Amino acid sequence: AYTVAKGNGRLVTWVNATWTVPSYPQVSFGSNAPGFWFGIEPVPANVLLQPILAFADGLPYYTIFNGEFNWVNGEWLPSSSVSIKPGQTVYAYIKYLPKESAYELFIQNVESKQSVTTKYARFNNYVFTDVYFVLEHQPDFCDAYPANGQVTFTNINIEYDNKLEHNVQWTPKTFKPACDSKAHVLSSKSVQFTWKP
């Protein structure tokens, strides 16, 4: 499940959001690392930049990190990661750095103050114009999803060409939905994902 805000060719220069780490799944395997993230893409969607909260990305606990995925050649460039626990708060932003023609991605465990900052070059000078909020990686069985059944992103701000978008238009979508996963638009500044664990 995901939501998308189309920039219609305008350059994304800032996105930020806050969300709370959900509870642990009832089982710690069989989930292909469920992810809760936002990201930006150009049109066509050749490259994805994303600050990510993931569970069991290797070991059975939550981590936060940044990543760039190239849809053309399959290259995946993850940053180092920071551990985080259920109930703790994630804050993240994506910021455009015009002098460097790059994007800075920042993700933080608000309570511990641990964070990761990563710079990614603006690939081929693409115009990153679309913003996505995503619940990713369908599990093999539903109790491999977090047991509380929801994640809510709040305090979302998007700037195009350094101007704050006051009325972001989100479109909720489902893609291969598992466990009755759904995207809900709560307001222009908040989106929620629900599922049946």
One Martini backbone bead per residue (centre of mass of N, CA, C, O) as a GRO file, in nm:
protein
  197
    1ALA     BB    1   0.100   0.034   0.017
    2TYR     BB    2   0.017   0.378  -0.095
    3THR     BB    3   0.121   0.721  -0.139
    4VAL     BB    4   0.071   1.007  -0.365
    5ALA     BB    5   0.250   1.310  -0.472
    6LYS     BB    6   0.224   1.520  -0.734
    7GLY     BB    7   0.445   1.763  -0.896
    8ASN     BB    8   0.437   1.824  -1.203
    9GLY     BB    9   0.769   1.898  -1.245
   10ARG     BB   10   0.846   1.974  -0.976
   11LEU     BB   11   1.091   2.036  -0.743
   12VAL     BB   12   1.206   1.868  -0.483
   13THR     BB   13   1.338   2.030  -0.169
   14TRP     BB   14   1.128   1.907   0.057
   15VAL     BB   15   1.099   1.652   0.322
   16ASN     BB   16   0.887   1.563   0.607
   17ALA     BB   17   0.866   1.334   0.901
   18THR     BB   18   0.664   1.153   1.146
   19TRP     BB   19   0.708   0.840   1.342
   20THR     BB   20   0.603   0.539   1.491
   21VAL     BB   21   0.705   0.258   1.620
   22PRO     BB   22   0.599  -0.036   1.601
   23SER     BB   23   0.536  -0.326   1.688
   24TYR     BB   24   0.608  -0.631   1.714
   25PRO     BB   25   0.598  -0.913   1.582
   26GLN     BB   26   0.498  -1.234   1.650
   27VAL     BB   27   0.702  -1.282   1.418
   28SER     BB   28   1.061  -1.276   1.293
   29PHE     BB   29   0.955  -1.412   1.024
   30GLY     BB   30   0.836  -1.401   0.687
   31SER     BB   31   0.863  -1.068   0.576
   32ASN     BB   32   1.087  -0.918   0.415
   33ALA     BB   33   1.123  -0.655   0.559
   34PRO     BB   34   0.937  -0.443   0.671
   35GLY     BB   35   0.841  -0.115   0.543
   36PHE     BB   36   0.871   0.243   0.650
   37TRP     BB   37   0.828   0.508   0.409
   38PHE     BB   38   0.985   0.771   0.225
   39GLY     BB   39   0.988   0.928  -0.112
   40ILE     BB   40   1.164   1.003  -0.425
   41GLU     BB   41   1.074   1.078  -0.776
   42PRO     BB   42   1.086   1.068  -1.096
   43VAL     BB   43   0.993   1.135  -1.448
   44PRO     BB   44   1.067   0.868  -1.471
   45ALA     BB   45   1.110   0.595  -1.234
   46ASN     BB   46   1.454   0.544  -1.184
   47VAL     BB   47   1.475   0.678  -0.888
   48LEU     BB   48   1.518   0.618  -0.528
   49LEU     BB   49   1.462   0.812  -0.233
   50GLN     BB   50   1.507   0.681   0.121
   51PRO     BB   51   1.376   0.684   0.432
   52ILE     BB   52   1.405   0.405   0.676
   53LEU     BB   53   1.187   0.165   0.826
   54ALA     BB   54   1.290  -0.158   0.958
   55PHE     BB   55   1.232  -0.510   0.978
   56ALA     BB   56   1.455  -0.752   0.959
   57ASP     BB   57   1.738  -0.643   0.820
   58GLY     BB   58   1.866  -0.950   0.924
   59LEU     BB   59   1.751  -0.875   1.211
   60PRO     BB   60   1.512  -0.890   1.493
   61TYR     BB   61   1.492  -0.560   1.429
   62TYR     BB   62   1.495  -0.221   1.431
   63THR     BB   63   1.572   0.013   1.161
   64ILE     BB   64   1.756   0.301   1.042
   65PHE     BB   65   1.777   0.445   0.704
   66ASN     BB   66   1.927   0.500   0.390
   67GLY     BB   67   1.832   0.518   0.025
   68GLU     BB   68   1.925   0.394  -0.308
   69PHE     BB   69   1.726   0.316  -0.602
   70ASN     BB   70   1.784   0.156  -0.915
   71TRP     BB   71   1.560   0.063  -1.164
   72VAL     BB   72   1.755  -0.001  -1.405
   73ASN     BB   73   2.014  -0.171  -1.244
   74GLY     BB   74   1.954  -0.247  -0.924
   75GLU     BB   75   2.086  -0.048  -0.744
   76TRP     BB   76   2.197  -0.054  -0.392
   77LEU     BB   77   2.230   0.233  -0.146
   78PRO     BB   78   2.302   0.196   0.167
   79SER     BB   79   2.334   0.288   0.475
   80SER     BB   80   2.377   0.315   0.768
   81SER     BB   81   2.260   0.216   1.097
   82VAL     BB   82   1.986   0.239   1.342
   83SER     BB   83   1.848   0.166   1.628
   84ILE     BB   84   1.502   0.073   1.720
   85LYS     BB   85   1.195   0.102   1.907
   86PRO     BB   86   0.907   0.054   2.017
   87GLY     BB   87   0.763   0.389   2.053
   88GLN     BB   88   0.951   0.531   1.897
   89THR     BB   89   1.090   0.810   1.713
   90VAL     BB   90   1.066   0.926   1.379
   91TYR     BB   91   1.290   1.139   1.193
   92ALA     BB   92   1.266   1.291   0.858
   93TYR     BB   93   1.464   1.399   0.565
   94ILE     BB   94   1.459   1.584   0.248
   95LYS     BB   95   1.732   1.766   0.085
   96TYR     BB   96   1.817   2.014  -0.129
   97LEU     BB   97   2.147   2.073  -0.297
   98PRO     BB   98   2.225   2.291  -0.538
   99LYS     BB   99   2.544   2.318  -0.535
  100GLU     BB  100   2.560   1.979  -0.552
  101SER     BB  101   2.339   1.821  -0.686
  102ALA     BB  102   2.182   1.713  -0.413
  103TYR     BB  103   2.081   1.482  -0.157
  104GLU     BB  104   1.967   1.500   0.178
  105LEU     BB  105   1.956   1.241   0.422
  106PHE     BB  106   1.751   1.209   0.724
  107ILE     BB  107   1.767   1.000   1.028
  108GLN     BB  108   1.589   0.962   1.355
  109ASN     BB  109   1.622   0.895   1.692
  110VAL     BB  110   1.479   1.099   1.908
  111GLU     BB  111   1.553   0.979   2.189
  112SER     BB  112   1.872   0.909   2.126
  113LYS     BB  113   1.984   1.098   1.869
  114GLN     BB  114   2.027   0.905   1.657
  115SER     BB  115   2.185   0.921   1.325
  116VAL     BB  116   2.149   0.962   0.960
  117THR     BB  117   2.363   1.095   0.697
  118THR     BB  118   2.297   1.136   0.339
  119LYS     BB  119   2.446   1.158   0.015
  120TYR     BB  120   2.293   1.216  -0.312
  121ALA     BB  121   2.315   1.235  -0.622
  122ARG     BB  122   2.165   1.383  -0.892
  123PHE     BB  123   2.052   1.180  -1.111
  124ASN     BB  124   2.093   1.305  -1.422
  125ASN     BB  125   1.919   1.557  -1.339
  126TYR     BB  126   1.670   1.482  -1.221
  127VAL     BB  127   1.323   1.539  -1.159
  128PHE     BB  128   1.211   1.538  -0.844
  129THR     BB  129   0.837   1.515  -0.800
  130ASP     BB  130   0.762   1.258  -0.630
  131VAL     BB  131   0.569   1.151  -0.341
  132TYR     BB  132   0.616   0.882  -0.104
  133PHE     BB  133   0.416   0.655   0.093
  134VAL     BB  134   0.517   0.336   0.257
  135LEU     BB  135   0.417  -0.009   0.248
  136GLU     BB  136   0.648  -0.281   0.261
  137HIS     BB  137   0.652  -0.602   0.216
  138GLN     BB  138   0.510  -0.882   0.193
  139PRO     BB  139   0.407  -1.136   0.372
  140ASP     BB  140   0.370  -1.475   0.420
  141PHE     BB  141   0.252  -1.386   0.706
  142CYS     BB  142   0.072  -1.170   0.915
  143ASP     BB  143   0.248  -1.212   1.190
  144ALA     BB  144   0.498  -1.048   1.039
  145TYR     BB  145   0.351  -0.813   1.126
  146PRO     BB  146   0.276  -0.575   1.315
  147ALA     BB  147   0.052  -0.612   1.587
  148ASN     BB  148  -0.099  -0.314   1.581
  149GLY     BB  149  -0.183  -0.238   1.259
  150GLN     BB  150  -0.007   0.049   1.254
  151VAL     BB  151   0.091   0.356   1.069
  152THR     BB  152   0.177   0.708   1.133
  153PHE     BB  153   0.214   0.996   0.948
  154THR     BB  154   0.346   1.315   1.047
  155ASN     BB  155   0.425   1.631   0.978
  156ILE     BB  156   0.398   1.692   0.675
  157ASN     BB  157   0.640   1.829   0.441
  158ILE     BB  158   0.633   2.016   0.124
  159GLU     BB  159   0.873   2.123  -0.123
  160TYR     BB  160   0.864   2.332  -0.413
  161ASP     BB  161   1.095   2.531  -0.506
  162ASN     BB  162   1.097   2.639  -0.194
  163LYS     BB  163   0.780   2.580  -0.161
  164LEU     BB  164   0.516   2.546   0.029
  165GLU     BB  165   0.273   2.296   0.047
  166HIS     BB  166  -0.056   2.344   0.170
  167ASN     BB  167  -0.219   2.122  -0.040
  168VAL     BB  168  -0.182   1.814  -0.035
  169GLN     BB  169  -0.230   1.553  -0.283
  170TRP     BB  170  -0.348   1.243  -0.209
  171THR     BB  171  -0.302   0.899  -0.335
  172PRO     BB  172  -0.433   0.603  -0.278
  173LYS     BB  173  -0.277   0.271  -0.282
  174THR     BB  174  -0.262  -0.060  -0.426
  175PHE     BB  175  -0.007  -0.334  -0.404
  176LYS     BB  176  -0.036  -0.632  -0.348
  177PRO     BB  177  -0.226  -0.694  -0.116
  178ALA     BB  178  -0.173  -0.758   0.235
  179CYS     BB  179  -0.355  -0.803   0.510
  180ASP     BB  180  -0.543  -0.563   0.440
  181SER     BB  181  -0.383  -0.338   0.320
  182LYS     BB  182  -0.385   0.024   0.382
  183ALA     BB  183  -0.444   0.356   0.270
  184HIS     BB  184  -0.463   0.675   0.454
  185VAL     BB  185  -0.606   0.996   0.440
  186LEU     BB  186  -0.611   1.238   0.693
  187SER     BB  187  -0.425   1.460   0.551
  188SER     BB  188  -0.191   1.670   0.414
  189LYS     BB  189  -0.002   1.576   0.695
  190SER     BB  190  -0.142   1.272   0.692
  191VAL     BB  191  -0.065   0.917   0.703
  192GLN     BB  192  -0.203   0.576   0.684
  193PHE     BB  193  -0.138   0.235   0.791
  194THR     BB  194  -0.311  -0.077   0.748
  195TRP     BB  195  -0.357  -0.403   0.915
  196LYS     BB  196  -0.378  -0.765   0.950
  197PRO     BB  197  -0.198  -0.967   1.178
   0.00000   0.00000   0.00000
